[in-house]
């Protein structure tokens, strides 16, 4: 394939889109990790040590909306039993 100005322009656009998608994905992952950390900190503050199974479920969740929902509902739960239901 020739390295013409049009080809160079197309390559630059593709590279830019790819970079933008990578940045967007990185931001999303950072938000998820931040919510996970806050959620685990809140659980530890309210109930003591976070059970391994609960920690694992939170750390493997990659759905920011679901993590936000858990963080909000955590404000209303009163027991470790309710906590287990929250993450399931």
Rosetta blueprint (number, residue, H / E / L):
1 X L
2 X L
3 X L
4 X L
5 X H
6 X H
7 X H
8 X H
9 X H
10 X H
11 X H
12 X H
13 X H
14 X H
15 X H
16 X H
17 X H
18 X H
19 X H
20 X H
21 X H
22 X H
23 X H
24 X H
25 X H
26 X H
27 X H
28 X H
29 X H
30 X H
31 X H
32 X H
33 X H
34 X H
35 X H
36 X H
37 X H
38 X H
39 X H
40 X H
41 X H
42 X H
43 X H
44 X H
45 X H
46 X H
47 X H
48 X L
49 X L
50 X L
51 X L
52 X H
53 X H
54 X H
55 X H
56 X H
57 X H
58 X H
59 X H
60 X L
61 X L
62 X L
63 X L
64 X H
65 X H
66 X H
67 X H
68 X H
69 X H
70 X H
71 X H
72 X H
73 X H
74 X H
75 X L
76 X L
77 X L
78 X L
79 X L
80 X H
81 X H
82 X H
83 X H
84 X H
85 X H
86 X H
87 X H
88 X L
